[in-house]
């Protein structure tokens, strides 16, 4: 090993040692006294005695060096000396280039002092002592631990203060500091008492006043970058938030422990607590969350609002009430008004209103009787009662109430914008708003008015919002540029638009034949000649540019006209048909066996046929979303509609100029009609789609209601309401060799015993087949447990064989049910034990669910399946309620997959709410049994949060 290493080191010369004392970062020569190490706890001046120690230490280190090649080491030292020399020269040149004015501009008024302080902050190693070893009054900063006098310490402290406190200090990047490992840096901060360093803010523009810039330049900088305090509110809020988080006395909250997603999942957010404590039905709170609160309205305002809303809802619901004559139109509207009062003022839900406020839902009238000469005392009148609203209608009113809230809030927003325009433009007047807002009957009508408002007056509204933001001192927003249409409206091209001689609103009025006709006025110049006179650089360089901009503007005014849209939307709903066109992808995939084949070439499908088959239209839209077909909206008499618009816009003059203008007008009508077709067709498809989904949802609700409307199984002779003891069996898939699992459940819902049978097939004496060896065990189980009914189910045809085997065994072994009193014969009777094939749709979902694994972790899935069958026999409603959101996995209608799960869940929930309120829930049983507790959330006024809170408070009070 001695051959690989040299044990002697070459000692450097004094010149080299001096060169080694040059600071590597600043390039300046540093005396050895400046490199002396301060001992732990001693931050005083370095002594000559310490210098001797350092020299001896350096000599010992040099003697222990390992040198591989003296020549290479000499060349390395030579390169380092040249590099440090160049760095020192570059530093001197850079300092010379920064004159007094430059340093003053960037905020450095005493460069020499700052450079000295920067040098004093250079250190290589820090040995920390305990904070307790020096009093706070004698604490010194990190920068001055190597300083030789108090003056240097004060300078370092001042420099440190500027480094931390100066907002927007641009010199921070020019001052290099020694870097420490993370653990050492954390320890230094701890010694200095640093907790949260102050965040640097934005540079203050006011400090640039002394920079020599002129007032105009400063004003330009303010416009470009602001005054420097635009985001002060955000920094203050962040600082306040940090202070709150660092407060040791702040109580621990749930949001400090759990993730926000976990709090939302467990319903533990502050919003959930508000819902629990607010005395309003939870379902109403969740549904009305996006809308403003109506409790602030006075009694008179609420009465007027309910009257308007009742009339609005009646226009939608009355056409579907075919059993009501015209004479009942007014009573029908009054009934809706009263229901709205119950819902919006008294906060009653439909299951409470229907049985307890039924008098308001029935209209009675006296019908005169024909006089009977044989019976002069016969009553002169007969009371005839008509049921105006059903319980399903009440839920429909709830949905329409939410839609009306959207309608009302959108209308209020438009009125607010109009008030703003009246403040900005004192002479503001537009008959479009005065005429069409009162006529708006649906949200689409108001959306048309809103689009017109944004198109016509966007510039004024934008400027007003900017002025309000600046006046209120809120976050300043940059002034946006004008839109293309605003530029055209303010430029010479708009003279061409006026030359069309008629407004878009007047075109619709002429086509509707509403009021007096507005006649079109022709210009005295042809359109192209007029456009040539309106050329203006740089936007409109040629007459063609002016003509193109003018046509586009006039087309856009027709497209944005609420009256034109209202006219065409009415025509579309009355005349439209749907055509289906297959795509190239659909041509390859849709064959005769494909489910979409029936409408692959569908044509001329009218709306009335769509509503008779709502699933057909939804499947068409689904095929369109998959890219297999395209569903087109078409007007069979489109040419007739266009001709009506042509007559409404054309002038009656006969001249070459008039013909040119009429041709241009017809061209604009064609372009506008094409644009409006896309807008209206999209809205029509969405509206019809929503109606078709509602119809399928109503069918699912009806089917679910039938499933819920069944009591527990009642064996022969038992009193209605008695819970049976159930023995449930299943062979699952029924494969050869599969065992028959079973579970026995008492009337209290507890599983007392489970097991399985391997051979349960009865024998056949004619074929010399013996009974299965488990038949004896089955008979013993029945005689010991005495079930009231045997439930059988599975998911194969073998289930039927198990059912037959059970019937055979019971008949051959004479297994009897519970005895009961025969009221007709006045004696006690016993019938053979009942065997029932059970609906297993809930059991299939339960057997592999997490809930089943938590309740019965040691049992196989088929045994859990049997447990669910037994529970279903005892109370089907509890089983359906226990599924929660998984209820959408059960099939209620062949087409339910065509509607979103959220919408389907809403319909199913209303059915559960109706049935639970009809049956009722025993609160004591709900507290003791989790399965019964699942029903509590469907009671009127409650929900998941309120029901859980109620059970929690009852348990906290000892179950009372």
Secondary structure as UniProt FT lines:
FT   TURN            2..4
FT   HELIX           14..20
FT   TURN            24..26
FT   HELIX           32..35
FT   TURN            40..41
FT   HELIX           48..63
FT   HELIX           70..97
FT   HELIX           100..105
FT   TURN            106..107
FT   HELIX           111..120
FT   HELIX           131..133
FT   HELIX           136..138
FT   HELIX           142..144
FT   TURN            145..146
FT   HELIX           150..165
FT   TURN            167..168
FT   HELIX           170..173
FT   HELIX           182..192
FT   HELIX           205..211
FT   HELIX           215..225
FT   TURN            230..231
FT   HELIX           232..246
FT   TURN            248..249
FT   HELIX           254..256
FT   HELIX           260..265
FT   TURN            266..267
FT   HELIX           270..277
FT   HELIX           282..287
FT   TURN            288..290
FT   TURN            295..296
FT   HELIX           299..317
FT   HELIX           318..320
FT   TURN            322..323
FT   HELIX           326..328
FT   HELIX           329..344
FT   HELIX           350..356
FT   HELIX           358..361
FT   STRAND          362..368
FT   TURN            373..374
FT   TURN            376..377
FT   STRAND          381..387
FT   HELIX           391..424
FT   TURN            426..427
FT   HELIX           431..436
FT   TURN            437..439
FT   HELIX           443..472
FT   HELIX           484..490
FT   HELIX           493..498
FT   TURN            499..500
FT   HELIX           504..512
FT   HELIX           527..532
FT   TURN            533..534
FT   TURN            537..539
FT   HELIX           543..560
FT   HELIX           562..575
FT   STRAND          576..582
FT   HELIX           584..589
FT   TURN            592..593
FT   TURN            595..596
FT   HELIX           597..599
FT   TURN            600..601
FT   STRAND          605..606
FT   HELIX           607..612
FT   HELIX           614..625
FT   TURN            626..627
FT   STRAND          629..635
FT   TURN            636..637
FT   HELIX           638..649
FT   HELIX           656..708
FT   TURN            716..717
FT   TURN            720..721
FT   STRAND          726..730
FT   TURN            732..733
FT   TURN            736..737
FT   STRAND          740..745
FT   TURN            747..748
FT   STRAND          751..757
FT   HELIX           765..767
FT   TURN            773..774
FT   HELIX           775..785
FT   STRAND          789..792
FT   HELIX           798..813
FT   STRAND          820..822
FT   TURN            823..826
FT   STRAND          827..829
FT   STRAND          834..837
FT   HELIX           841..847
FT   HELIX           850..855
FT   TURN            857..858
FT   HELIX           861..874
FT   HELIX           876..882
FT   HELIX           884..889
FT   TURN            894..895
FT   HELIX           896..898
FT   HELIX           901..919
FT   HELIX           923..928
FT   HELIX           930..936
FT   TURN            937..938
FT   TURN            940..941
FT   HELIX           944..956
FT   TURN            957..958
//
